[in-house]
């Protein structure tokens, strides 16, 4: 494997080449695997959300939404005035305009660096994940919460939160695949932390703006995290297979 230039943490020529197995693939981040297990448990909770339409009530859904509005249906959101504007901006980072731009920019960068395997994994994981979320929302067709006022315009079904799920699918899939070709524990930790922080803030913004039940967001986070982990595992398997290395 060719030695990296000091300021270039990505093996531009070797990371995606047949026979190369990046260190992050040989030594998988077990903390990330653990997070996937936790997400699986939360997903079970989130899936209960669609049963609300069949009479099931989750007390924490109502309590959190009302708590964000000072306990009243038509109350102003908690926090200073700037917080509402900030949440509107944050929620846009998980919307149908920004996420495709992020995907295109990432794929373009990987293409320029000739990291073809990573590029196709990123495109396959993010596009297929978004399609899956659309199908789930159509099948479940849960109504948006009317417990509090909506602070932004919404039109689609509520479960799972598309912003929470798609942001997790896009940011976490990109992050988990990029860390396979980036050297240095500090760099990999930074990439994963930033991605997780973005996903968390986007999900919280949907609750703050009153357009999703908390269970919608939990389900979206869980689905997106598991989806990203699945594509991370696929990427690791393909790299090991191309290198002729048997996983221990």
C-alpha positions, 0 to 999 in steps of 0.5 A: 500500500502506498505511503500517504502524503502527510496532509492527505488522510485518504489513500487516493490510489490504493484504498479501493484497489483490489488486494488492499484492505484498509486498517479500519476493515481489518480491525472493525470499530466494535463501538459502532457495532454496539451502537447498532445493537442499541439502535435495534432495540430502539427500533422495536420501540419506534415501530410501536408508534404506528399502532397509535393509529389503532388505539395505542397511546404512548405517554412519552409522545404527548409528554415530550411534544407538550413539554416543548410548548410549555405544556399547552397545545398552542404555546410558544416553543421553549427557548429564546427566539433564535432557537426556533430559527436555528431549528428551522435551519437545522431541519433543512440539513435533513431535507429533500434539497440538502441531502441529495446535494451532500450525496452528489458532492461526496460521490463527486469527490470520491470519483475525483480521487478514483475511489470507485468502490466507496463511491458506488457503495455510497450511492447504493446505500443512500439512494436505496435507503431513501426509497425504503423509507418512502415505502415504509411511510406509504405503508404505515401512513401515520397521521402527523401530530395535531397536539401542537402547532406545526412551525414548518409546512409538512405534507407526507405521512409521519412514521417514520420521520423522513428527516431523521431516517434519511439524514441517518441513512445519508450522513451515517452511511457516508461516514461509516464508508469513509472511515474504511479508507481514512487512516488515524483513529482521531480522524475516524472518530471525528467523522463519525462524531460529526455525522452522529451529531448532525443526525441527532440535531436534525431529529430533535428539530422535528420534535421541536417544530411539532411535526413529528411524534418522538416515536417517529424520530426514534424509529427513523434514527434506528432504521437509518443507523441499522441501514448505515451499519449494513452498508458498512458491513457490505463494504468491509466484506467486499474489501476483504473478498477482493483482497482474498482475506478471510474474516476471522 
